[in-house]
């Protein structure tokens, strides 16, 4: 029997490696590939208003286009005093998608007068699995912490240099990749997805 293929809706090789390791640790024998394996399929516009909606949009699009089960995730930073913003707009908070420095600078400026006691925030990730027949499941992962007043650390990306996880005295950008993966919102979401994959994909 051939190994079943599962597609992860990303062109980020690190994400593929991370999910591969999680699936392998759980004893799931699946051929996991990224969206690069299907270059003819265009990226999906994230038009949802929640992380779950965006993850499902991407997963369903890939599942329909390939006839294979697909996984997708969407994540961002949610700041309590900003009512959960930047949220789904995290990657384009300053107006240009993917400008990490501009996004970080704008966020810190918006929070400049907020005391440390009121700088609670969390990274949120929704991971979705979609099957070609329309079956879908969504799980979530969260990393709680507080926001520093200035960036610290050179690791990670995005808002990692300002989020200090609960119980830590370092920011996410000061953690080793292994330390970060062990507690990250995406790692938690991917691990929560394992029983769903086992139920819906491996059983067939």
N, C-alpha and C positions, 0 to 999 in steps of 0.2 A: 504494500500500500504506500502510495507516495505521500510525502509530507505535505500537509495542508499549508496554503499560503495565506498570510494575513498582511494587509497593507496599512502602513501608518502614513497619514496625510501630512507629510512634512518633507522638506528637502534638507532638513538639518540632520546630518549624519550622527551627531551626538545623541539626539532624541531616539534615533533608531537603535543605536548601541545600548542606550539605557533600558529601553523596553525589551530588547532581546535578552539582556541579562536578567531582568525581572521574570520574564517568561521561562527562561532556562532554570532559574532558581526554583521556580514553582513546578518544574518537571514537565512543562508543556513543550512538546516537540513540534514547533511550527516554523515555517519559512517566512520570517518577517522581512519585508522590504519597505523602503520609503517610496514616496511619490516619484522619485527620479527613475524608478523602474518602468514608469509609464509616462514618458516625456510628452506624449501626444495629448495627454489630458491636462487642460488648463487649470491653473489655480482657481479656487472658488472664492468669490467675494464674501467677506464676513459681514453680512447685512443684519445679523441677529442683534437683539438688544440685551442678551445675556451670554455668559460664557457657554452655557449648555446649548443654546440655540446655534451659536457659531460652530461649536464642535460637531453638532449633529448635521449642520449644513455640509461641512467638509466630508464627514464620514459617509453620509448618504450619497453625495456626488461621486465619490470614488467607488463605492459599492455598486452603484448603478452602472458606472462606466466600465467596470472591469468584471462584474459578475462574481466578485470575491468579497469576503468580509473585510471591513475597513475600520480602522481606529483613527480618531482625530482628537486633538485637545485644543483648548483655548484657555488662556490665563492672563492674569494681570494683577495690579496692585489696587487694593481697596483701603482707603483711608477713612477712619471713623468720622473725623470732624468735617470731612468733605462729603459726607453722606454716601460713602462707598466709591467715590471717584478716586482716581481716573477710571477704574474698572475696565470695561471693554475698550475704552479709549487709551489705555495705558501706553501703547506703542506709538500713538500719534497725539499725545497730550499737548505738545507744543505746536502741533500743526503739520509737521512733516513725519511721515511714518518711518519709524526706526532710528530717529535721531536721539539716541540715548542721552547724550549730554544736555541737549536742549530740554528734553522732557524732565530730566532730573533738576535742572536749574529752575525751571518754571515751578515745579512742585515745591522745592525748598523756599522759593520766594513767596509762594502762596501760604506757606506754613511758618514764615519767619517769626511771627508774633505768638505762635502757639507754644505753651510751656510743655516740657517733657512729659508731664503727667497726662497730657491730652493728645499725645502723638501716637496713639495706638493705630495699628494698621495690620493688614495681612495680605499675603499672596494667596490667590484663589486659582484653582485649576479645575476645569471640567473635562473629563475624558469620556468620549462617546464611542460605542461600538455599533455599527450598522451592518445589517446583512442585506444581500441583494433583494430579498423578499419584503424588505421594509421594516423588519424587526429592528428595534433600537433599545439601547440601554445607556444610561449616563451615570457616572459616579463622580465624586468630588474629592479634592484634597485641599488642605489649607495649612499655611504656615503663618502662625501669629507672631507679632513682635511689635516693636516701637520704632519710630523713625528718628534717626540722628539729625542734628542740625547741619551737619556737613558730611560729605562723602568720605568713606574710609575703606581702603582695600582696593586691590587691582584685579581680583578674580571676578568670575561671573559676568553679568551683563545687566542692562536695564537699570532697575532700581536697587539691585543687590548692594551697592555701596552705602545705602542709607537705611536699609532695614536690618535691625538687630533682633534676631529671633528670641523668643521667650527663653529664659534660662541661660542665655549666652551673653558674653561681654564683647563679642566681636560681631561685625556685620556679616551678611551673607557673602560679601566680596572678600572677606578675610578668612573664610572657611576653605578647607581643601575641597576639591571636587567630590571626594568620597564623603566627607562630612556633610556637605550641602545636599548631595543626592539622598543621603540617609534620612533627612528631615524635610526635604523640599516638598512643596505643594504638588508638583508634577509627579515626583516619585511616589507620594502617597496615593495620588489618583491612579497612576498606572498599576500600583500594587492592588488597589481596590478593584481594578478591572480584571484581575486574574481569575477570580471565580466566575465572572461573567463570560470570559473567553472560554473557560473550561466547559461551562454549561452550553453555550450556544455554538461554539466553533469546533472544539475538539470532539464533541459527542457525535457530530455528523459523519 
